[in-house]
Amino acid sequence: QVELVESGGGLVEPGGSLRLSCAASSGSFVIYTMAWYRQTPGNEREVVARISAGHNTYYIDAVKGRFAISRDNTKHILYLQMNDLKPEDTAVYYCHLPGLNSWGQGTQVIVSS
């Protein structure tokens, strides 16, 4: 099992930026597709972005052009750069390794003036 630990959430004004990080405990991270999910109260977790081992990326329409997922395979870290944040981006963001069904503990992002 791979342990995932997120960081980087916080409170930001609309139009601002945040970068989330997810540190993986194992080097086996490098062979797996990784993903960021988010969840708001009363709703199911939804995928936000994915990145394959080969760095192919996928984004939901709501974040295309604003968010960028990346990975550093030497440091075993997954990133989510979030720009032009909107109030509807407010959620708890989770790092996910689908191949092992591993989840991080989540990091809160609040977009508010």
N, C-alpha and C positions, 0 to 999 in steps of 0.2 A: 504494500500500500504506500502511496505517496502522500505526504502531508503538504497541504497548501495553506499559505498564510498571506492574506491580503493586507495592504496598507494604502494610504494616500487619500482616503475619503475626507469629507469635511463640508463646511458651509461655504458656498460661493454665490456671488451675485449673477443674475442672468447675463449671458454674454461672456462670462469668465471661463477659465480653464482649470482642469485638474488632471493629474496623472495617477492612475491606480497601478499598483504593483502587486504581483503575486509570486511569492518565493516558493519553489518546490524543494522538497527535502531529498529528492533522489535524482541522480543523473539520468534515470530512465525517462524523465520528463522529455528528453529530446526526441524520442521516437513517437510521441503521441500528439494528436490534435488536442489543442487547448481551446477553452472558450470562456467568455464572460457572460454571465446572466445577471438579471436584475429582478427585483421583486418589490412590489408596493403592497401595503396592507390590504388584505382581502382578495388579492390576486395571485395567480400562479406565477412561478418564475418564468421569465421569458429570456430566450437567447438574445444577446445583443450583438456579439461578434464571435467568430471562430477563426483560428489559424492552424493550418496543418503543419506537420513536421517539416514540410517543404516550403513553408511560408505562404501558401495560398490562403487568401482571406475571404471572409464572408461577413456582410453586415446586414442588419435589418434596415428597411427603408428609412425608418425614423432617425437613424444616426448616420446614414451615409453622407460623406462629405464633412462631417463634424468630428467623428471619432476615428481613431486609428489603433488597431491592435498590432502588437509586435511581440517578439520573443528574443531573448538573449540565451542561446543554448549553452554558452560557456558558463554563464552565471546561474542558469536554471531559473530565470525570472520571466514572467509574462507581464506585459504592460497593456494598459488601455489609456491612451491619450484622448482626453475629452475636451473639445473646444466648443465655443459658442453654446455653452450650456443653457438649457431652458428649464423652466420650472417643472415641466413634465418629465425631465430626466431624474427628478428626485426619486430615490429608491435605495434599497440595500443592494450592493453589487457583490456578486459572488464569482470566484474563480472556479472553474470546473474542468476536470480531466475525465472526459466521457469513457475512455477505454478502461479505466479502473473505477469508474463511478466515484471519484474523489471530489469533495467539495471543500472550499475554504469556509471560514467562519463568517465571512461577509464584512463589508465596510460601507458605512452610511454616507450617501451623497445627498446633500440638501442644496437645492438651487432656489434662492429666495433673496429678495431685496429687503 
